[in-house]
């Protein structure tokens, strides 16, 4: 697969502390087409990215992670991407997982979903419980079971790029992808991914809350 047509999409909101390092790691792993969608950050994200040789897109207002992914997808279409990998900007994902995901796309899968190992001792218990609930609700609404419906590390083929239509702006977009896989009969698989629960990631303010999760479920029920 031509690496010139593989794009990494990073949604970012106030991740200036770690975002530069995330980009450097991705490049060290051989991927240089990086689109950062700055979702109305109020820190110095734009300054950190000034000399990073990436494609920078900014929302003037904070719209949500789903909106950032949608913007990233549209940018990739304009640039002629034949595959996309979505990658969080907080340092939790490991760039070594990008290449095996792309290899699975090469083998004919349309969507490759990263999946966390719930047995790892460093994974916060509340995340394991929350994700299990999210998986059940996603299955209940969309009829497709996956082991980690809320994980942001995913890869998409040209067919998926052309067929997936997202409407959600917030965190429920992760589950909305599952709906689109089922709706369009996209060939999909899961791949166990490496996860790094750093002190920064654990303490950051802009992450999913219990109230936010309840709102997400309500929106899924309305649009499902």
C-alpha positions in Angstrom: 0.0 0.0 0.0 1.3 3.4 -1.0 2.2 5.2 2.3 1.7 8.5 0.5 -2.0 7.8 0.6 -2.2 6.6 4.3 -3.3 9.4 6.6 -3.3 9.6 10.4 -6.1 11.7 11.8 -5.6 13.1 15.3 -8.4 14.9 17.0 -7.0 17.2 19.7 -8.4 19.5 22.4 -6.0 21.1 24.8 -3.3 18.4 24.3 -0.3 20.8 23.8 1.7 19.2 26.6 2.0 15.8 24.9 0.8 16.3 21.3 4.2 17.2 19.9 5.7 13.9 21.3 2.8 11.9 19.9 3.4 13.3 16.4 7.2 12.6 16.6 6.5 9.0 17.6 4.2 8.5 14.7 6.8 9.8 12.3 9.5 7.6 13.8 7.2 4.7 12.9 7.3 5.7 9.3 4.0 7.6 8.9 4.3 11.3 7.8 0.8 12.2 6.5 -0.7 13.5 9.7 -3.8 15.6 10.0 -4.4 17.3 13.4 -7.9 18.6 13.9 -7.6 21.2 16.7 -11.1 21.3 18.2 -11.1 24.9 19.5 -8.2 24.4 21.9 -7.5 27.2 24.4 -4.0 26.2 25.2 -0.9 26.7 23.0 -1.6 23.7 20.7 -1.2 25.8 17.5 2.2 27.0 18.7 3.4 23.5 19.5 2.4 22.3 16.0 4.0 25.3 14.2 7.1 23.4 13.1 5.8 19.8 13.0 5.3 19.5 9.2 1.7 18.3 9.6 -1.7 19.3 8.1 -3.4 21.5 10.7 -7.1 22.1 10.7 -8.8 24.1 13.4 -12.4 24.4 14.6 -13.0 27.9 15.9 -15.3 26.4 18.6 -15.0 23.2 20.6 -17.5 20.9 18.8 -16.5 17.5 20.1 -14.3 14.5 19.2 -16.8 13.1 16.7 -16.9 16.5 14.9 -13.1 16.4 14.7 -13.1 12.9 13.2 -15.7 14.0 10.6 -13.5 17.0 9.7 -10.5 14.7 9.5 -12.3 12.3 7.2 -13.4 15.1 4.8 -9.8 16.4 4.7 -8.6 12.9 3.8 -11.1 12.5 1.0 -9.9 15.8 -0.5 -6.3 14.6 -0.3 -7.1 11.3 -2.0 -6.4 9.0 1.0 -6.9 5.3 0.4 -6.7 4.5 4.1 -7.1 6.4 7.4 -6.0 5.6 11.0 -7.6 7.6 13.8 -5.2 8.2 16.7 -5.9 10.0 20.0 -3.7 13.0 20.8 -3.2 12.3 24.5 -0.4 9.7 24.3 -2.5 6.6 25.2 -2.1 4.9 21.9 1.1 3.4 20.7 2.2 4.1 17.1 3.7 0.6 16.8 0.1 -0.6 16.3 -0.4 1.5 13.1 1.6 -0.8 10.8 -0.2 -4.1 11.7 -3.5 -2.3 11.3 -2.6 -1.2 7.8 -1.5 -4.7 7.0 -5.0 -6.0 8.0 -6.5 -3.3 5.7 -4.2 -4.6 2.9 -5.5 -8.2 3.5 -9.0 -7.0 2.7 -10.6 -5.7 5.9 -12.5 -2.4 5.7 -12.4 -1.5 9.3 -9.8 -2.6 11.9 -10.8 -1.7 15.5 -8.2 -1.5 18.2 -9.2 -3.3 21.4 -7.9 -3.0 24.9 -6.8 -5.9 27.0 -9.2 -5.7 30.0 -7.0 -8.1 32.0 -4.0 -5.7 32.1 -3.5 -4.6 35.7 -2.7 -1.0 34.8 -6.1 -0.4 33.2 -8.4 1.6 35.6 -11.3 -0.5 36.8 -13.8 2.2 36.0 -12.8 2.2 32.4 -13.3 -1.6 32.1 -16.7 -1.4 33.7 -17.7 1.6 31.6 -16.5 0.0 28.3 -18.4 -3.2 29.1 -21.6 -1.2 29.5 -20.9 0.8 26.3 -20.3 -2.5 24.4 -23.7 -3.9 25.6 -25.6 -0.7 24.7 -23.9 -0.5 21.3 -24.9 -4.1 20.6 -28.4 -3.5 21.9 -29.0 -0.5 19.5 -26.9 -1.5 16.5 -27.0 -5.4 16.7 -23.2 -5.9 16.3 -21.0 -7.1 19.1 -17.5 -5.7 19.5 -15.2 -6.1 22.5 -14.2 -2.4 22.7 -16.8 0.0 21.2 -15.3 3.1 22.7 -11.6 2.8 21.6 -10.4 5.5 19.3 -7.6 3.7 17.5 -9.1 2.4 14.3 -8.1 1.9 10.6 -10.3 2.4 7.6 -10.1 1.2 4.0 -11.1 3.2 0.9 -14.4 1.4 0.8 -15.1 2.4 4.5 -14.0 6.0 3.8 -16.5 6.2 1.0 -19.4 4.6 2.8 -19.2 5.7 6.4 -21.5 8.6 7.2 -21.2 10.1 10.6 -23.6 12.5 12.2 -22.6 12.6 15.9 -20.3 15.3 17.2 -19.5 13.9 20.6 -18.2 10.6 22.0 -21.0 8.5 20.6 -19.4 8.7 17.2 -17.3 5.7 18.3 -20.4 3.6 18.5 -21.9 5.2 15.4 -19.0 3.6 13.5 -20.4 0.2 14.6 -23.7 1.2 13.1 -22.1 2.1 9.8 -20.2 -1.2 9.7 -23.4 -3.2 10.2 -25.4 -1.0 7.8 -23.0 -1.3 4.9 -21.8 -4.8 5.5 -18.2 -3.7 5.9 -15.7 -6.4 6.6 -14.2 -5.8 10.0 -11.9 -7.2 12.6 -10.4 -6.4 16.0 -6.8 -6.2 17.0 -5.4 -6.1 20.5 -3.7 -2.7 20.9 -1.1 -1.4 23.3 -2.4 1.2 25.8 -0.4 3.6 27.9 -2.3 5.0 30.9 0.0 7.9 31.8 -0.5 10.2 34.7 -1.3 13.0 32.2 -4.0 10.9 30.6 -5.5 9.9 33.9 -5.7 13.5 35.2 -6.7 15.4 32.1 -10.0 17.3 32.4 -11.3 16.8 28.8 -12.3 13.1 29.0 -15.5 11.2 29.2 -17.4 11.6 32.5 -20.3 9.5 34.0 -22.8 12.3 33.1 -21.3 12.6 29.7 -21.6 8.8 29.2 -25.3 9.0 30.2 -25.9 11.8 27.7 -24.1 9.8 25.0 -26.4 6.8 25.6 -29.4 9.1 25.3 -28.2 10.5 22.0 -27.5 7.0 20.7 -31.1 6.0 21.5 -32.5 9.0 19.7 -30.4 8.5 16.6 -30.1 4.7 16.5 
